[in-house]
Amino acid sequence: VSFMNNQKQQKPTLSGQRFKTRKRDEKERFDPTQFQDCIIQGLSETGTDLEAVAKFLDASGAKLDYRRYAETLFDILVAGGMLAPGGTLADDMMRTDVCVFAAQEDLETMQAFAQVFNKLIRRYKYLEKGFEDEVKKLLLFLKGFSESERNKLAMLTGVLLANGTLNASILNSLYNENLVKEGVSAAFAVKLFKSWINEKDINAVASSLRRVSMDNRLMELFPANKQSVEHFTKYFTEAGLKELSEYVRNQQTIGARKELQKELQEQMSRGDPFKDIILYVKEEMKKNNIPEPVVIGLIWSSVMSTVEWNKKEELVAEQAIKHLKKQYSPLLAAFTTQGQSELTLLLKIQEYCYDNIHFMKAFQKIVVLFYKAEVLSEEPILKWYKDAHVAKGKSVFLEQMKKFVEWLKNAEEESESEAEEGD
């Protein structure tokens, strides 16, 4: 019994000892000073030859624990030493001038630094996540850096976004309220987008932004009272980024068009009076600067999506004529006041009849109906027939339209000769 008692009493002391050991390990484990000294020592030997820096970092990864000290490693490479919260360099620590912040402020130097990060992350793939976290943190610390340091970081980030080392989701950090309020985010974005577009082009930048749903958020770089297309366009155009301004303007227009189409479909399915729909559409056109030819395309798609169409080819034409004649001709006529709008409508009808195979034989009937209802006039129809049609189903539709076009031409000639006799 006394032996068992002894055993019982000893247990707590054993686990207590084990616990102490573990604490001591933890202290060693998260003491990055030694790691920092090794990296800085090595960098002082490489000097500013970035090829040598890349080789040194490659070799050191085998000896030093990059996985555990990723943040320290990247702090040193960017700022020259470990960063305290807020972005200042810790006073009592070793520093190095072989870093982004101490380098020359030009794009070429930042491209060379980007290569260092690229090689390092390609070699040690596990650093990818740590590097992304580091950049997000650095962006939140922007106010702690000098203007020149911010510019270098912006150029570097732009290059790294262009070559795929970084993901555009890191830009989320720029929407931090304090950075936005003080204009730091917008100024940083100018340098960043300049170097990004310089490496790629606006289309590549746009698709990267789209992939992480950032394409509609760029206006948030400004405080709420300045989040307008006008303000954004003026700011970035004056900064030499006209392409980015145009891209954001287009994004806004696309957003407005989608909204308009959605609302149109709802109004039609509710059966709202046409005069109300026409009024609403005209207000939206004015407010969002949407041209009439674009609007007629939206109206056509909305009109055709409100019906469950018959799958039988011989019945669908009749159904379409009823649907369009009785209900929607007046609405379409309100937005074909320009020749270009009429031509756009003709092309939309052509594409629709081609894409919905059971509509192939209905094309001519729809065009004739719209001609009679004064939605379409002869000049755009003749232009479409001659050279403005698209390739989709061209031979079928031109053949369908042949007789009607001949009739139009004759009617035109007759009216011309009548006018001459009248003179």
LUMGU-369903 format. One record per residue (C-alpha): residue number from 1; residue in one letter; y, z, x. Coordinates in nm, 4 decimals, decimal comma. Layout:
BEGIN
pos=NUM code=A v=Y w=Z u=X
...
//
This chain:
BEGIN
pos=1 code=V v=0,0000 w=0,0000 u=0,0000
pos=2 code=S v=0,2427 w=0,0951 u=0,2745
pos=3 code=F v=0,1680 w=-0,2410 u=0,4400
pos=4 code=M v=0,2535 w=-0,4249 u=0,1147
pos=5 code=N v=0,5712 w=-0,2245 u=0,0782
pos=6 code=N v=0,6743 w=-0,3250 u=0,4243
pos=7 code=Q v=0,6160 w=-0,6861 u=0,3369
pos=8 code=K v=0,8308 w=-0,6536 u=0,0265
pos=9 code=Q v=1,1131 w=-0,4880 u=0,2158
pos=10 code=Q v=1,1112 w=-0,7481 u=0,4887
pos=11 code=K v=1,1511 w=-1,0427 u=0,2570
pos=12 code=P v=1,5243 w=-1,0015 u=0,1870
pos=13 code=T v=1,6038 w=-0,9628 u=0,5561
pos=14 code=L v=1,4140 w=-1,2810 u=0,6378
pos=15 code=S v=1,5951 w=-1,4889 u=0,3796
pos=16 code=G v=1,9213 w=-1,3290 u=0,4891
pos=17 code=Q v=1,8651 w=-1,4420 u=0,8436
pos=18 code=R v=1,7713 w=-1,7885 u=0,7344
pos=19 code=F v=2,0899 w=-1,8099 u=0,5299
pos=20 code=K v=2,3009 w=-1,7140 u=0,8311
pos=21 code=T v=2,1466 w=-1,9843 u=1,0434
pos=22 code=R v=2,2197 w=-2,2389 u=0,7773
pos=23 code=K v=2,5853 w=-2,1397 u=0,7641
pos=24 code=R v=2,6155 w=-2,1784 u=1,1395
pos=25 code=D v=2,4650 w=-2,5294 u=1,1170
pos=26 code=E v=2,7153 w=-2,6229 u=0,8509
pos=27 code=K v=3,0019 w=-2,5195 u=1,0753
pos=28 code=E v=2,8774 w=-2,7421 u=1,3534
pos=29 code=R v=2,7937 w=-3,0207 u=1,1166
pos=30 code=F v=3,1455 w=-3,0585 u=0,9796
pos=31 code=D v=3,3421 w=-3,0042 u=1,2945
pos=32 code=P v=3,4710 w=-3,3525 u=1,3709
pos=33 code=T v=3,6774 w=-3,2475 u=1,6759
pos=34 code=Q v=3,4064 w=-3,3298 u=1,9252
pos=35 code=F v=3,3418 w=-3,6630 u=1,7541
pos=36 code=Q v=3,7146 w=-3,7401 u=1,7630
pos=37 code=D v=3,7356 w=-3,6568 u=2,1347
pos=38 code=C v=3,4476 w=-3,8950 u=2,2142
pos=39 code=I v=3,6039 w=-4,1820 u=2,0193
pos=40 code=I v=3,9541 w=-4,1283 u=2,1619
pos=41 code=Q v=3,8154 w=-4,0946 u=2,5152
pos=42 code=G v=3,6300 w=-4,4241 u=2,4724
pos=43 code=L v=3,9353 w=-4,6001 u=2,3282
pos=44 code=S v=4,1492 w=-4,4869 u=2,6210
pos=45 code=E v=3,9041 w=-4,6696 u=2,8463
pos=46 code=T v=3,9035 w=-4,9926 u=2,6419
pos=47 code=G v=4,2838 w=-5,0096 u=2,6198
pos=48 code=T v=4,4315 w=-5,2497 u=2,3671
pos=49 code=D v=4,1764 w=-5,5261 u=2,4328
pos=50 code=L v=4,0339 w=-5,5474 u=2,0810
pos=51 code=E v=3,7222 w=-5,7322 u=2,1946
pos=52 code=A v=3,6420 w=-5,4353 u=2,4182
pos=53 code=V v=3,7254 w=-5,1953 u=2,1309
pos=54 code=A v=3,4746 w=-5,3737 u=1,9041
pos=55 code=K v=3,2040 w=-5,3595 u=2,1741
pos=56 code=F v=3,2692 w=-4,9897 u=2,2395
pos=57 code=L v=3,2450 w=-4,9071 u=1,8659
pos=58 code=D v=2,9273 w=-5,1104 u=1,8352
pos=59 code=A v=2,7600 w=-4,9254 u=2,1229
pos=60 code=S v=2,8867 w=-4,5795 u=2,0170
pos=61 code=G v=2,7241 w=-4,6081 u=1,6768
pos=62 code=A v=2,3882 w=-4,5571 u=1,8411
pos=63 code=K v=2,4973 w=-4,2275 u=2,0018
pos=64 code=L v=2,7543 w=-4,0811 u=1,7598
pos=65 code=D v=2,7037 w=-3,9882 u=1,3955
pos=66 code=Y v=2,9147 w=-4,2521 u=1,2172
pos=67 code=R v=2,7565 w=-4,1735 u=0,8848
pos=68 code=R v=2,8772 w=-3,8146 u=0,8884
pos=69 code=Y v=3,2154 w=-3,8794 u=1,0489
pos=70 code=A v=3,3146 w=-4,2079 u=0,8831
pos=71 code=E v=3,6464 w=-4,0690 u=0,7603
pos=72 code=T v=3,7409 w=-3,9377 u=1,1061
pos=73 code=L v=3,6431 w=-4,2682 u=1,2668
pos=74 code=F v=3,8598 w=-4,4724 u=1,0311
pos=75 code=D v=4,1508 w=-4,2254 u=1,0507
pos=76 code=I v=4,1531 w=-4,2749 u=1,4285
pos=77 code=L v=4,1303 w=-4,6555 u=1,4114
pos=78 code=V v=4,4146 w=-4,6770 u=1,1609
pos=79 code=A v=4,6464 w=-4,3868 u=1,2470
pos=80 code=G v=4,5425 w=-4,2847 u=1,6000
pos=81 code=G v=4,3994 w=-3,9443 u=1,5059
pos=82 code=M v=4,2743 w=-3,7298 u=1,2199
pos=83 code=L v=4,5062 w=-3,7286 u=0,9194
pos=84 code=A v=4,6053 w=-3,4107 u=0,7422
pos=85 code=P v=4,6431 w=-3,4248 u=0,3607
pos=86 code=G v=4,9506 w=-3,6304 u=0,2719
pos=87 code=G v=4,9128 w=-3,8651 u=0,5660
pos=88 code=T v=5,0590 w=-3,6769 u=0,8650
pos=89 code=L v=4,8715 w=-3,6587 u=1,1937
pos=90 code=A v=4,7235 w=-3,3196 u=1,2703
pos=91 code=D v=4,9477 w=-3,1670 u=1,5437
pos=92 code=D v=4,6975 w=-2,9968 u=1,7688
pos=93 code=M v=4,4606 w=-3,2915 u=1,7951
pos=94 code=M v=4,4130 w=-3,5639 u=2,0546
pos=95 code=R v=4,5649 w=-3,9010 u=1,9694
pos=96 code=T v=4,5312 w=-4,2604 u=2,0756
pos=97 code=D v=4,7647 w=-4,5589 u=2,0746
pos=98 code=V v=4,4720 w=-4,7947 u=2,0250
pos=99 code=C v=4,5149 w=-4,8065 u=1,6470
pos=100 code=V v=4,6666 w=-5,0119 u=1,3659
pos=101 code=F v=4,9777 w=-4,7942 u=1,3334
pos=102 code=A v=5,0676 w=-4,8231 u=1,7035
pos=103 code=A v=5,0046 w=-5,2001 u=1,7184
pos=104 code=Q v=5,2582 w=-5,4803 u=1,6867
pos=105 code=E v=5,3828 w=-5,5477 u=1,3347
pos=106 code=D v=5,2709 w=-5,9068 u=1,2875
pos=107 code=L v=5,0012 w=-6,0885 u=1,0961
pos=108 code=E v=4,8167 w=-6,2149 u=1,4023
pos=109 code=T v=4,7655 w=-5,8618 u=1,5375
pos=110 code=M v=4,6463 w=-5,7409 u=1,1969
pos=111 code=Q v=4,4009 w=-6,0329 u=1,1747
pos=112 code=A v=4,2597 w=-5,9240 u=1,5119
pos=113 code=F v=4,2265 w=-5,5632 u=1,3878
pos=114 code=A v=4,0577 w=-5,6897 u=1,0709
pos=115 code=Q v=3,7937 w=-5,8472 u=1,2991
pos=116 code=V v=3,7281 w=-5,5068 u=1,4573
pos=117 code=F v=3,6624 w=-5,3508 u=1,1138
pos=118 code=N v=3,4565 w=-5,6527 u=1,0074
pos=119 code=K v=3,2263 w=-5,6383 u=1,3069
pos=120 code=L v=3,1865 w=-5,2618 u=1,2788
pos=121 code=I v=3,0951 w=-5,2724 u=0,9088
pos=122 code=R v=2,8651 w=-5,5726 u=0,9504
pos=123 code=R v=2,6835 w=-5,3854 u=1,2262
pos=124 code=Y v=2,6687 w=-5,0520 u=1,0399
pos=125 code=K v=2,6368 w=-5,1559 u=0,6771
pos=126 code=Y v=2,6355 w=-4,7941 u=0,5552
pos=127 code=L v=3,0047 w=-4,7641 u=0,6565
pos=128 code=E v=3,1072 w=-5,0011 u=0,3758
pos=129 code=K v=3,1506 w=-4,7290 u=0,1133
pos=130 code=G v=3,3205 w=-4,4890 u=0,3571
pos=131 code=F v=3,5683 w=-4,7592 u=0,4563
pos=132 code=E v=3,6529 w=-4,8354 u=0,0946
pos=133 code=D v=3,7130 w=-4,4637 u=0,0290
pos=134 code=E v=3,9285 w=-4,4457 u=0,3433
pos=135 code=V v=4,1539 w=-4,7319 u=0,2309
pos=136 code=K v=4,1912 w=-4,5807 u=-0,1183
pos=137 code=K v=4,2949 w=-4,2528 u=0,0489
pos=138 code=L v=4,5394 w=-4,4266 u=0,2867
pos=139 code=L v=4,7056 w=-4,5998 u=-0,0091
pos=140 code=L v=4,7575 w=-4,2649 u=-0,1783
pos=141 code=F v=4,9152 w=-4,1353 u=0,1468
pos=142 code=L v=5,1650 w=-4,4262 u=0,1739
pos=143 code=K v=5,4703 w=-4,2024 u=0,1355
pos=144 code=G v=5,3621 w=-4,0102 u=0,4457
pos=145 code=F v=5,3801 w=-4,3237 u=0,6629
pos=146 code=S v=5,6810 w=-4,5030 u=0,8093
pos=147 code=E v=5,7886 w=-4,8384 u=0,6650
pos=148 code=S v=5,6487 w=-5,0206 u=0,9665
pos=149 code=E v=5,3126 w=-4,8400 u=0,9330
pos=150 code=R v=5,3009 w=-4,9306 u=0,5640
pos=151 code=N v=5,3713 w=-5,2959 u=0,6443
pos=152 code=K v=5,0889 w=-5,3093 u=0,8987
pos=153 code=L v=4,8481 w=-5,1424 u=0,6589
pos=154 code=A v=4,9489 w=-5,3852 u=0,3818
pos=155 code=M v=4,8925 w=-5,6920 u=0,6013
pos=156 code=L v=4,5589 w=-5,5564 u=0,7249
pos=157 code=T v=4,4452 w=-5,4776 u=0,3695
pos=158 code=G v=4,5396 w=-5,8292 u=0,2538
pos=159 code=V v=4,3290 w=-5,9860 u=0,5317
pos=160 code=L v=4,0328 w=-5,7561 u=0,4571
pos=161 code=L v=4,0524 w=-5,8393 u=0,0853
pos=162 code=A v=4,0565 w=-6,2092 u=0,1712
pos=163 code=N v=3,7474 w=-6,1952 u=0,3890
pos=164 code=G v=3,5518 w=-5,9787 u=0,1465
pos=165 code=T v=3,5313 w=-5,6626 u=0,3617
pos=166 code=L v=3,7197 w=-5,4801 u=0,0860
pos=167 code=N v=3,6880 w=-5,5035 u=-0,2902
pos=168 code=A v=4,0030 w=-5,5535 u=-0,5007
pos=169 code=S v=3,9258 w=-5,2328 u=-0,6945
pos=170 code=I v=4,0937 w=-5,0389 u=-0,4081
pos=171 code=L v=4,4267 w=-5,1548 u=-0,5557
pos=172 code=N v=4,3793 w=-4,8880 u=-0,8230
pos=173 code=S v=4,5328 w=-4,6413 u=-0,5762
pos=174 code=L v=4,8629 w=-4,8311 u=-0,5924
pos=175 code=Y v=4,9022 w=-4,7378 u=-0,9592
pos=176 code=N v=4,9617 w=-4,3755 u=-0,8581
pos=177 code=E v=5,2636 w=-4,2557 u=-1,0572
pos=178 code=N v=5,4667 w=-4,1258 u=-0,7597
pos=179 code=L v=5,4157 w=-4,4402 u=-0,5536
pos=180 code=V v=5,5126 w=-4,6603 u=-0,8493
pos=181 code=K v=5,8182 w=-4,4538 u=-0,9385
pos=182 code=E v=5,9644 w=-4,4723 u=-0,5889
pos=183 code=G v=5,9052 w=-4,8460 u=-0,5518
pos=184 code=V v=5,6506 w=-4,7933 u=-0,2724
pos=185 code=S v=5,3690 w=-4,9694 u=-0,4611
pos=186 code=A v=5,5650 w=-5,2876 u=-0,5339
pos=187 code=A v=5,6988 w=-5,3164 u=-0,1774
pos=188 code=F v=5,3494 w=-5,2623 u=-0,0351
pos=189 code=A v=5,2035 w=-5,5193 u=-0,2780
pos=190 code=V v=5,4471 w=-5,7855 u=-0,1521
pos=191 code=K v=5,3175 w=-5,7621 u=0,2072
pos=192 code=L v=4,9590 w=-5,7283 u=0,0935
pos=193 code=F v=4,9626 w=-6,0356 u=-0,1344
pos=194 code=K v=5,1471 w=-6,2431 u=0,1254
pos=195 code=S v=4,8743 w=-6,1901 u=0,3827
pos=196 code=W v=4,5955 w=-6,2252 u=0,1212
pos=197 code=I v=4,7314 w=-6,5579 u=-0,0116
pos=198 code=N v=4,7975 w=-6,6727 u=0,3454
pos=199 code=E v=4,4264 w=-6,6255 u=0,4277
pos=200 code=K v=4,2960 w=-6,7789 u=0,1026
pos=201 code=D v=4,5001 w=-6,9178 u=-0,1889
pos=202 code=I v=4,6222 w=-6,7916 u=-0,5257
pos=203 code=N v=4,3047 w=-6,9112 u=-0,7057
pos=204 code=A v=4,0767 w=-6,7115 u=-0,4762
pos=205 code=V v=4,3044 w=-6,4080 u=-0,5152
pos=206 code=A v=4,3016 w=-6,4502 u=-0,8947
pos=207 code=S v=3,9227 w=-6,4651 u=-0,9142
pos=208 code=S v=3,8890 w=-6,1504 u=-0,6977
pos=209 code=L v=4,1297 w=-5,9703 u=-0,9309
pos=210 code=R v=3,9451 w=-6,0988 u=-1,2382
pos=211 code=R v=3,6101 w=-5,9713 u=-1,1112
pos=212 code=V v=3,7384 w=-5,6123 u=-1,1143
pos=213 code=S v=3,9558 w=-5,6533 u=-1,4289
pos=214 code=M v=4,2778 w=-5,6213 u=-1,2273
pos=215 code=D v=4,4163 w=-5,9577 u=-1,3327
pos=216 code=N v=4,6069 w=-5,8090 u=-1,6270
pos=217 code=R v=4,7284 w=-5,4934 u=-1,4536
pos=218 code=L v=4,9689 w=-5,6200 u=-1,1876
pos=219 code=M v=5,2761 w=-5,5300 u=-1,3923
pos=220 code=E v=5,1751 w=-5,1645 u=-1,3583
pos=221 code=L v=5,3111 w=-5,1823 u=-1,0025
pos=222 code=F v=5,6444 w=-5,1123 u=-1,1717
pos=223 code=P v=5,7549 w=-4,8136 u=-1,3828
pos=224 code=A v=5,7039 w=-4,8496 u=-1,7607
pos=225 code=N v=6,0698 w=-4,9449 u=-1,8266
pos=226 code=K v=6,0405 w=-5,2382 u=-1,5831
pos=227 code=Q v=5,7020 w=-5,3728 u=-1,6892
pos=228 code=S v=5,8203 w=-5,7108 u=-1,8122
pos=229 code=V v=5,7252 w=-6,0619 u=-1,7030
pos=230 code=E v=6,0937 w=-6,1266 u=-1,6282
pos=231 code=H v=6,1252 w=-5,8295 u=-1,3918
pos=232 code=F v=5,7932 w=-5,9043 u=-1,2199
pos=233 code=T v=5,8767 w=-6,2730 u=-1,1755
pos=234 code=K v=6,2240 w=-6,2023 u=-1,0359
pos=235 code=Y v=6,0999 w=-5,9377 u=-0,7900
pos=236 code=F v=5,8060 w=-6,1338 u=-0,6489
pos=237 code=T v=5,9816 w=-6,4724 u=-0,6497
pos=238 code=E v=6,2713 w=-6,3270 u=-0,4502
pos=239 code=A v=6,0154 w=-6,1800 u=-0,2106
pos=240 code=G v=5,8727 w=-6,5306 u=-0,1554
pos=241 code=L v=5,5678 w=-6,4979 u=-0,3813
pos=242 code=K v=5,6426 w=-6,7602 u=-0,6447
pos=243 code=E v=5,2695 w=-6,8376 u=-0,6886
pos=244 code=L v=5,1942 w=-6,4772 u=-0,7800
pos=245 code=S v=5,4857 w=-6,4732 u=-1,0268
pos=246 code=E v=5,3588 w=-6,7891 u=-1,1957
pos=247 code=Y v=5,0064 w=-6,6510 u=-1,2070
pos=248 code=V v=5,1233 w=-6,3341 u=-1,3855
pos=249 code=R v=5,3353 w=-6,5384 u=-1,6256
pos=250 code=N v=5,0309 w=-6,7518 u=-1,7109
pos=251 code=Q v=4,8153 w=-6,4436 u=-1,7577
pos=252 code=Q v=5,0658 w=-6,3091 u=-2,0079
pos=253 code=T v=5,0702 w=-6,6389 u=-2,1954
pos=254 code=I v=4,6893 w=-6,6529 u=-2,2029
pos=255 code=G v=4,6829 w=-6,2968 u=-2,3377
pos=256 code=A v=4,9399 w=-6,3856 u=-2,6046
pos=257 code=R v=4,7393 w=-6,6963 u=-2,7036
pos=258 code=K v=4,4192 w=-6,4973 u=-2,7416
pos=259 code=E v=4,6001 w=-6,2434 u=-2,9586
pos=260 code=L v=4,7527 w=-6,5199 u=-3,1687
pos=261 code=Q v=4,4157 w=-6,6861 u=-3,2259
pos=262 code=K v=4,2531 w=-6,3557 u=-3,3223
pos=263 code=E v=4,5305 w=-6,2748 u=-3,5687
pos=264 code=L v=4,5202 w=-6,6286 u=-3,7129
pos=265 code=Q v=4,1486 w=-6,6027 u=-3,7842
pos=266 code=E v=4,1990 w=-6,2678 u=-3,9558
pos=267 code=Q v=4,4832 w=-6,4029 u=-4,1714
pos=268 code=M v=4,2762 w=-6,7049 u=-4,2725
pos=269 code=S v=3,9684 w=-6,5030 u=-4,3589
pos=270 code=R v=4,1877 w=-6,2727 u=-4,5722
pos=271 code=G v=4,3316 w=-6,5792 u=-4,7427
pos=272 code=D v=4,6972 w=-6,4991 u=-4,6613
pos=273 code=P v=4,9503 w=-6,7490 u=-4,8055
pos=274 code=F v=5,0288 w=-7,0392 u=-4,5707
pos=275 code=K v=5,4001 w=-6,9714 u=-4,5718
pos=276 code=D v=5,3311 w=-6,6244 u=-4,4272
pos=277 code=I v=5,0937 w=-6,7615 u=-4,1641
pos=278 code=I v=5,3438 w=-7,0345 u=-4,0653
pos=279 code=L v=5,6230 w=-6,7797 u=-4,0342
pos=280 code=Y v=5,4070 w=-6,5484 u=-3,8222
pos=281 code=V v=5,2971 w=-6,8303 u=-3,5888
pos=282 code=K v=5,6533 w=-6,9558 u=-3,5397
pos=283 code=E v=5,7737 w=-6,6074 u=-3,4485
pos=284 code=E v=5,4892 w=-6,5687 u=-3,1945
pos=285 code=M v=5,5676 w=-6,9103 u=-3,0435
pos=286 code=K v=5,9269 w=-6,8093 u=-2,9914
pos=287 code=K v=5,8513 w=-6,4602 u=-2,8637
pos=288 code=N v=5,5856 w=-6,5667 u=-2,6114
pos=289 code=N v=5,7207 w=-6,9089 u=-2,5281
pos=290 code=I v=5,4038 w=-7,0885 u=-2,6477
pos=291 code=P v=5,4548 w=-7,4662 u=-2,6869
pos=292 code=E v=5,3602 w=-7,6423 u=-3,0128
pos=293 code=P v=5,0783 w=-7,8560 u=-2,8617
pos=294 code=V v=4,9041 w=-7,5330 u=-2,7528
pos=295 code=V v=4,9491 w=-7,3793 u=-3,0977
pos=296 code=I v=4,7997 w=-7,6775 u=-3,2816
pos=297 code=G v=4,4855 w=-7,6399 u=-3,0696
pos=298 code=L v=4,4591 w=-7,2714 u=-3,1630
pos=299 code=I v=4,5109 w=-7,3464 u=-3,5327
pos=300 code=W v=4,2457 w=-7,6201 u=-3,5294
pos=301 code=S v=3,9845 w=-7,3875 u=-3,3698
pos=302 code=S v=4,0725 w=-7,1098 u=-3,6135
pos=303 code=V v=4,0494 w=-7,3409 u=-3,9151
pos=304 code=M v=3,7088 w=-7,4709 u=-3,8078
pos=305 code=S v=3,5695 w=-7,1260 u=-3,7323
pos=306 code=T v=3,6398 w=-6,9866 u=-4,0802
pos=307 code=V v=3,3551 w=-7,1858 u=-4,2412
pos=308 code=E v=2,9778 w=-7,1738 u=-4,2333
pos=309 code=W v=2,9083 w=-7,5455 u=-4,1820
pos=310 code=N v=2,6166 w=-7,7302 u=-4,3369
pos=311 code=K v=2,3566 w=-7,8356 u=-4,0799
pos=312 code=K v=2,2896 w=-8,1664 u=-4,2585
pos=313 code=E v=2,4912 w=-8,4528 u=-4,1154
pos=314 code=E v=2,5256 w=-8,6338 u=-4,4496
pos=315 code=L v=2,6702 w=-8,3239 u=-4,6189
pos=316 code=V v=2,8919 w=-8,1860 u=-4,3449
pos=317 code=A v=3,1509 w=-8,4668 u=-4,3562
pos=318 code=E v=3,2075 w=-8,4130 u=-4,7271
pos=319 code=Q v=3,2295 w=-8,0360 u=-4,6749
pos=320 code=A v=3,4818 w=-8,0814 u=-4,3893
pos=321 code=I v=3,7031 w=-8,3130 u=-4,5953
pos=322 code=K v=3,7110 w=-8,0662 u=-4,8843
pos=323 code=H v=3,7859 w=-7,7761 u=-4,6527
pos=324 code=L v=4,0632 w=-7,9558 u=-4,4634
pos=325 code=K v=4,2200 w=-8,1510 u=-4,7517
pos=326 code=K v=4,2470 w=-7,8784 u=-5,0100
pos=327 code=Q v=4,3222 w=-7,5917 u=-4,7808
pos=328 code=Y v=4,4472 w=-7,6598 u=-4,4349
pos=329 code=S v=4,6381 w=-7,9881 u=-4,4123
pos=330 code=P v=4,9755 w=-7,8246 u=-4,4948
pos=331 code=L v=4,9220 w=-7,5599 u=-4,2250
pos=332 code=L v=4,8323 w=-7,8171 u=-3,9589
pos=333 code=A v=5,1205 w=-8,0436 u=-4,0658
pos=334 code=A v=5,3686 w=-7,7593 u=-3,9975
pos=335 code=F v=5,2749 w=-7,7707 u=-3,6265
pos=336 code=T v=5,2513 w=-8,1440 u=-3,5589
pos=337 code=T v=5,6240 w=-8,2150 u=-3,5452
pos=338 code=Q v=5,5910 w=-8,3732 u=-3,1968
pos=339 code=G v=5,3853 w=-8,6729 u=-3,0838
pos=340 code=Q v=5,2257 w=-8,4606 u=-2,8098
pos=341 code=S v=5,1033 w=-8,2083 u=-3,0679
pos=342 code=E v=4,9445 w=-8,4881 u=-3,2736
pos=343 code=L v=4,7730 w=-8,6249 u=-2,9644
pos=344 code=T v=4,6470 w=-8,2776 u=-2,8737
pos=345 code=L v=4,5058 w=-8,2382 u=-3,2254
pos=346 code=L v=4,3282 w=-8,5751 u=-3,2003
pos=347 code=L v=4,1673 w=-8,4724 u=-2,8707
pos=348 code=K v=4,0640 w=-8,1356 u=-3,0178
pos=349 code=I v=3,9015 w=-8,3146 u=-3,3148
pos=350 code=Q v=3,7240 w=-8,5526 u=-3,0756
pos=351 code=E v=3,5895 w=-8,2669 u=-2,8640
pos=352 code=Y v=3,4867 w=-8,0674 u=-3,1702
pos=353 code=C v=3,2950 w=-8,3569 u=-3,3277
pos=354 code=Y v=3,1224 w=-8,4260 u=-2,9966
pos=355 code=D v=3,0291 w=-8,0615 u=-2,9280
pos=356 code=N v=2,8998 w=-8,0072 u=-3,2852
pos=357 code=I v=2,6502 w=-8,2879 u=-3,3083
pos=358 code=H v=2,6266 w=-8,3001 u=-3,6906
pos=359 code=F v=3,0013 w=-8,3813 u=-3,6956
pos=360 code=M v=2,9605 w=-8,7045 u=-3,4938
pos=361 code=K v=2,9943 w=-8,9299 u=-3,8004
pos=362 code=A v=3,2794 w=-8,7290 u=-3,9531
pos=363 code=F v=3,5426 w=-8,8065 u=-3,6886
pos=364 code=Q v=3,6990 w=-9,1112 u=-3,8524
pos=365 code=K v=3,7006 w=-8,9477 u=-4,1967
pos=366 code=I v=3,8917 w=-8,6442 u=-4,0631
pos=367 code=V v=4,1488 w=-8,8633 u=-3,8833
pos=368 code=V v=4,2073 w=-9,0796 u=-4,1940
pos=369 code=L v=4,2447 w=-8,7681 u=-4,4091
pos=370 code=F v=4,5050 w=-8,6271 u=-4,1687
pos=371 code=Y v=4,6873 w=-8,9612 u=-4,1629
pos=372 code=K v=4,7107 w=-8,9599 u=-4,5436
pos=373 code=A v=4,8165 w=-8,5942 u=-4,5470
pos=374 code=E v=5,0904 w=-8,6705 u=-4,2890
pos=375 code=V v=4,9408 w=-8,4415 u=-4,0302
pos=376 code=L v=4,8947 w=-8,7414 u=-3,7989
pos=377 code=S v=5,1087 w=-9,0547 u=-3,7701
pos=378 code=E v=5,0139 w=-9,4037 u=-3,6535
pos=379 code=E v=5,1719 w=-9,4014 u=-3,3072
pos=380 code=P v=4,9640 w=-9,1098 u=-3,1650
pos=381 code=I v=4,6501 w=-9,2525 u=-3,3319
pos=382 code=L v=4,7079 w=-9,5925 u=-3,1660
pos=383 code=K v=4,7831 w=-9,4243 u=-2,8322
pos=384 code=W v=4,4663 w=-9,2152 u=-2,8575
pos=385 code=Y v=4,2651 w=-9,5329 u=-2,9333
pos=386 code=K v=4,4187 w=-9,7336 u=-2,6491
pos=387 code=D v=4,4055 w=-9,4947 u=-2,3540
pos=388 code=A v=4,4541 w=-9,1264 u=-2,4392
pos=389 code=H v=4,1002 w=-9,0422 u=-2,5594
pos=390 code=V v=3,8613 w=-8,8345 u=-2,3491
pos=391 code=A v=3,5132 w=-8,9444 u=-2,2390
pos=392 code=K v=3,3207 w=-8,7206 u=-2,4822
pos=393 code=G v=3,1512 w=-8,9517 u=-2,7357
pos=394 code=K v=3,4127 w=-9,2194 u=-2,6581
pos=395 code=S v=3,2082 w=-9,5275 u=-2,7544
pos=396 code=V v=3,0901 w=-9,3770 u=-3,0853
pos=397 code=F v=3,4373 w=-9,2621 u=-3,1917
pos=398 code=L v=3,6202 w=-9,5796 u=-3,0831
pos=399 code=E v=3,3686 w=-9,7841 u=-3,2789
pos=400 code=Q v=3,4236 w=-9,5611 u=-3,5861
pos=401 code=M v=3,8013 w=-9,6016 u=-3,5575
pos=402 code=K v=3,8060 w=-9,9786 u=-3,4965
pos=403 code=K v=3,8690 w=-10,0956 u=-3,8547
pos=404 code=F v=4,1236 w=-9,8247 u=-3,9300
pos=405 code=V v=4,3148 w=-9,9011 u=-3,6095
pos=406 code=E v=4,3210 w=-10,2719 u=-3,6960
pos=407 code=W v=4,4531 w=-10,1838 u=-4,0396
pos=408 code=L v=4,7224 w=-9,9630 u=-3,8812
pos=409 code=K v=4,8301 w=-10,2423 u=-3,6455
pos=410 code=N v=4,8538 w=-10,4936 u=-3,9314
pos=411 code=A v=5,0488 w=-10,2494 u=-4,1452
pos=412 code=E v=5,2850 w=-10,1925 u=-3,8542
pos=413 code=E v=5,3343 w=-10,5676 u=-3,8017
pos=414 code=E v=5,3931 w=-10,6214 u=-4,1752
pos=415 code=S v=5,6528 w=-10,3470 u=-4,1945
pos=416 code=E v=5,8255 w=-10,4904 u=-3,8854
pos=417 code=S v=5,8414 w=-10,8404 u=-4,0344
pos=418 code=E v=5,9632 w=-10,6983 u=-4,3686
pos=419 code=A v=6,2395 w=-10,5154 u=-4,1826
pos=420 code=E v=6,3364 w=-10,8414 u=-4,0073
pos=421 code=E v=6,3494 w=-11,0304 u=-4,3411
pos=422 code=G v=6,5658 w=-10,7539 u=-4,4833
pos=423 code=D v=6,8150 w=-10,8032 u=-4,1944
//
